[in-house]
Amino acid sequence: MKKSGRKRVSHARARRKARAAKDIEIESKNVFFIGLNKLDPADQEQIKNILYDEYIKIERKLKLPGKLRFHFKSYEHGGREKCSVHLLLEFPGGKPIVCTKVYDPVRWDPIAEVHVLLKKARAQIQHRFKTDTSFQKSYF
């Protein structure tokens, strides 16, 4: 039996690629970045990828399409420069979930700060929507 030069692509892989393309289109409509241009271009790209991936997970957990806003601010307070990062998750039919982190620009890693904010957001989602698997008891 001769092998052809083409690679075989399973139907599941083709569906995954189509779904991924659809997810990217949805993400670009529902994830907003404000003030991100103040960061290094490499950090910008990495933060965008992290938030796009996390948005898909959050949307899957909530089963609601929402909007995710990432706002980066820098200001001067008391003669020192300060920076703050805000993460706002809006969804229909409820109060938005807001996470804020203030830091010194001298000793900070923007990617680490984004991970800290996402961890806080996951904890708030878990608290508000009771999505923790250990919360759901079998006798209820």
ZIURSUL-V770485 format. One record per backbone hydrogen bond with DSSP energy under -1.0 kcal/mol. CO is the residue of the C=O (numbers start at 1). NH is the residue of the N-H. Records with the same first field share a line. If there is no record, write none. Layout:
CO->NH, NH
//
This chain:
10->14
11->15
12->16
13->17
14->18
15->19
16->20
17->21
18->22
19->23
20->24
21->25
22->26
23->27
24->28
26->30
27->31
30->68
32->70
34->72
35->38
36->39
40->44
41->45
42->46
43->47
44->48
45->49
46->50
47->51
48->52
49->53
50->54
51->55
52->56
53->57
54->58
55->59
56->60
57->61
58->62
59->63
67->90
68->32
69->88
70->34
71->86
73->84
75->82
77->80
80->77
82->75
83->103
84->73
85->101
86->71
87->99
88->69
89->97
90->67
97->89
99->87
101->85
103->83
109->113
110->114
111->115
112->116
113->117
114->118
115->119
116->120
117->121
118->122
119->123
120->124
121->125
122->126
123->127
124->128
125->129
126->130
137->140
//
